[in-house]
Amino acid sequence: MPCFKCAVPSRSIQRFLLVASFAAALVACSEPAKPPETGPVAVSIVVLDDSEVRPSRDFVGRTAASARAGLMPRIEAEIREILFKEGSRVNKGQILVRLEDTRASADLQQAQAELTAARAEVGSANKNLKRGEEVAGKGFLSDVDLDKLKDRFSAAESRLQAAEAAVRKADTDLDYAEIRAPFDGWIGRLNFDEGAVVSPASGPITEVLVTDPMYVEFQLDESDYVAFRRTRSGATEPAPASQLFLELTLPDGVRYDQGGILDFADVQTDASTGTVAMRAIFPNPDTLLVPGLYVNLRIEGQAGDKQVLVPQMAVQETIEGKFVLVVDEQQRVAQRFIRTGSRQGAMLVVESGLEAGERVVVEGLQKVRSGIKVNPVQMLIDRQTGALAKADETAP
């Protein structure tokens, strides 16, 4: 007779095994199919070549007007009329400000009246002296009285000279009532309005600046200055553009399209900074440069050596140093540590680790790693801007 207590667990086990087998079958049916294998990852590469790299130095410079004149009032008077627009172009001799000239005109009239009186006095003294000399020659005038006549004539001549000087001064003061542009240039902000009373102690009414050409002022370390003076020993003129290449990078990062020349080097160092004041000069026909801009000044020598250049965008850095990803002839990626030098636009000078003709990855760096196979697409790079273009698109 079968045992009831033993039969129940056996049926439970059978049910469990049946459910488990059914679940396993469902899981097996729901497993996704394996994805198809993909081809090599496409990356953009640039083929390295060597170029002449001239020795260069970068400086932070500041633009300054090549000529500057503050329009100072030379007499005390009220501003009667302003004849210019702030920030406009002005020409040499152009009347910019008229001052009240009533007082200057009155002073001139008074000086002219005193001059007329002085001339009359000289004439009278001259006549008296001549008569005295005639009378003294006949013995009717003592030497003492004749000397008095001579003294009066000399005093009258002195007063005439003083009156003539007073007229010239009054005439000049009247001319000062009109303030003119000292040279062609651009006029700045007005510091006083019409109706204001100004004087020589008031400061300039405005400024006139010459901005074409434009100066770029910078500082040179004294050790570099000594080397500069040694190379320029015996020279009396600034180094011409054929010996030094000067270029500017503006605050927005764009290179200025005009080249400059070295214009001035100071003859003494600043004891507090150990530097020497230097100055370059740049054409500014389109008035793109304004005084006071901070710019990057690069000075390059006239010749250099052939060196390999690598795009800056291809260079990565870890705690071990800088490296690039190189694609070999089997289209496989390899990591290469390099040493770089100065920057040349969007490129870096390679001091060691790379040779001309090698191919470096410039786009797709995050998709690849050392050892994998890739599909390289050759690109050409603008060395100044870093812009990339497909090689076949730039071919004629």
Stockholm file with secondary structure:
# STOCKHOLM 1.0

chainA/1-396         MPCFKCAVPSRSIQRFLLVASFAAALVACSEPAKPPETGPVAVSIVVLDDSEVRPSRDFVGRTAASARAGLMPRIEAEIREILFKEGSRVNKGQILVRLEDTRASADLQQAQAELTAARAEVGSANKNLKRGEEVAGKGFLSDVDLDKLKDRFSAAESRLQAAEAAVRKADTDLDYAEIRAPFDGWIGRLNFDEGAVVSPASGPITEVLVTDPMYVEFQLDESDYVAFRRTRSGATEPAPASQLFLELTLPDGVRYDQGGILDFADVQTDASTGTVAMRAIFPNPDTLLVPGLYVNLRIEGQAGDKQVLVPQMAVQETIEGKFVLVVDEQQRVAQRFIRTGSRQGAMLVVESGLEAGERVVVEGLQKVRSGIKVNPVQMLIDRQTGALAKADETAP
#=GR chainA/1-396 SS CCCHHHHHHHHHHHHHHHHHHHHHHHHHHHCCCCCCCCCCEEEEEEECCEEEECCEEEEEEEEEEEEEEECCCSSCEEEEEECSCTTCEECTTCEEEEECCHHHHHHHHHHHHHHHHHHHHHHHHHHHHHHHHHHHHTTCSCHHHHHHHHHHHHHHHHHHHHHHHHHHHHHHHHHTTEEECSSSEEECCCSSCTTCEECTTSCCSCEEEEEEEEEEEEEEEHHHHHHHHHHTTTCCSCCCTTTCEEEEECTTSCBCSSCBEEEEECSSCBTTTTEEEEEEEECCTTCCCCTTCEEEEEEECSCCEEEEEEEGGGCEEETTEEEEEEECTTSBEEEEEEEEEEEETTEEEEEESCCTTCEEEEECGGGCCTTCBEEEEEEEECTTTCCEEEHHHHCC
#=GC SS_cons         CCCHHHHHHHHHHHHHHHHHHHHHHHHHHHCCCCCCCCCCEEEEEEECCEEEECCEEEEEEEEEEEEEEECCCSSCEEEEEECSCTTCEECTTCEEEEECCHHHHHHHHHHHHHHHHHHHHHHHHHHHHHHHHHHHHTTCSCHHHHHHHHHHHHHHHHHHHHHHHHHHHHHHHHHTTEEECSSSEEECCCSSCTTCEECTTSCCSCEEEEEEEEEEEEEEEHHHHHHHHHHTTTCCSCCCTTTCEEEEECTTSCBCSSCBEEEEECSSCBTTTTEEEEEEEECCTTCCCCTTCEEEEEEECSCCEEEEEEEGGGCEEETTEEEEEEECTTSBEEEEEEEEEEEETTEEEEEESCCTTCEEEEECGGGCCTTCBEEEEEEEECTTTCCEEEHHHHCC
//
